[in-house]
């Protein structure tokens, strides 16, 4: 089962992904997160399908490997089947792509939007959650 969570890591946004027993997370600043929100929003507008399900429970901090985004840009598009894809580089890893279901893409877009719309002092006070 796959899952996504979005949270604050200090003044940055942590985007965590899990597929089966593998998990990873990337940390991005507000500018990169806004670019991701816009791109995912455009994808959702293009596919325009209804939401259809629940996400699995979030992982604990111990189960997630933390990496900072090191890409100069975060690319968002679709694969051959029309599924949302986010391409970026994190830490010392080579560039990679994350394929998201419609539900996961909606969750990321909504969560990032909520975080970015919150006042910075509120965002900073919830950094560890």
C-alpha positions in Angstrom: 0.0 0.0 0.0 1.3 3.5 -0.8 0.9 6.7 1.2 2.0 10.3 1.4 2.2 12.8 4.3 3.1 16.5 4.4 4.3 18.2 7.6 6.5 21.0 8.8 10.2 20.5 9.5 11.3 23.8 11.1 10.6 26.5 8.5 10.5 24.0 5.6 7.9 21.5 4.4 8.5 17.8 4.6 6.9 15.6 2.0 7.0 11.9 2.9 6.3 8.9 0.7 5.7 5.3 1.5 5.3 2.3 -0.8 5.1 -1.1 0.9 8.1 -1.3 3.3 10.1 1.5 1.6 9.8 5.1 2.8 11.5 8.4 2.0 11.0 12.1 2.6 12.1 15.3 1.1 12.3 18.7 2.6 11.7 21.9 0.6 11.4 25.6 1.2 8.2 27.5 0.7 9.2 28.6 -2.9 9.7 25.0 -4.1 6.5 23.9 -2.3 4.5 26.6 -4.0 5.8 25.5 -7.4 4.8 22.0 -6.6 1.3 23.0 -5.5 0.8 25.0 -8.8 2.1 22.1 -10.9 0.0 19.4 -9.1 -3.0 21.7 -9.3 -2.6 22.0 -13.0 -2.4 18.2 -13.3 -5.6 17.7 -11.2 -7.4 20.2 -13.4 -6.2 18.3 -16.5 -7.4 14.9 -15.2 -10.5 16.3 -13.4 -11.5 13.0 -11.8 -13.5 12.6 -8.5 -11.6 11.7 -5.2 -12.1 8.0 -4.4 -10.5 6.7 -1.2 -8.7 7.0 2.1 -4.9 7.3 2.7 -3.2 4.9 5.0 -2.0 6.0 8.5 1.1 8.2 8.7 4.5 6.7 9.3 6.4 7.4 12.5 9.5 9.6 12.3 11.8 6.5 12.8 10.5 4.9 9.6 11.3 7.8 7.3 14.6 8.7 5.7 15.0 12.5 5.6 16.6 14.2 2.6 16.7 17.9 1.5 15.6 18.7 -2.0 18.7 19.6 -4.1 17.0 20.1 -7.5 17.1 23.5 -9.0 13.5 22.8 -10.1 10.8 20.3 -9.3 9.3 18.9 -12.5 5.7 17.8 -12.5 4.0 16.0 -15.4 2.3 12.8 -16.3 3.5 9.3 -17.3 2.3 7.3 -20.4 -0.8 6.2 -18.5 -1.7 9.8 -17.5 -0.7 9.3 -13.8 0.9 12.3 -12.0 4.7 12.2 -11.8 7.0 14.5 -9.7 10.7 14.5 -10.7 13.4 15.9 -8.4 16.7 15.3 -6.7 17.2 14.9 -3.0 20.4 14.7 -1.1 23.1 12.7 -2.7 20.7 10.5 -4.6 20.5 10.7 -8.3 17.5 12.5 -9.8 14.3 10.4 -9.4 10.6 10.4 -10.1 7.6 9.8 -7.9 4.5 8.4 -9.5 1.3 9.6 -7.6 -2.2 8.3 -7.8 -4.9 11.0 -8.2 -5.7 10.7 -4.5 -2.1 11.2 -3.5 -1.6 14.2 -5.8 -4.8 15.8 -4.4 -3.6 15.2 -0.8 -0.2 16.7 -1.6 -1.7 19.8 -3.3 -4.2 20.3 -0.5 -1.7 19.8 2.4 0.9 22.1 0.8 -1.7 24.8 0.2 -2.9 24.7 3.8 0.7 24.9 5.1 1.7 27.8 2.8 -1.5 29.7 3.7 -0.8 29.5 7.4 1.1 32.4 9.1 4.8 31.6 9.5 4.6 31.8 13.3 1.9 29.2 13.3 3.9 27.0 10.9 7.0 27.3 13.0 5.2 26.4 16.2 4.0 23.1 14.7 7.3 22.0 13.1 7.7 18.8 15.0 4.2 17.4 14.3 
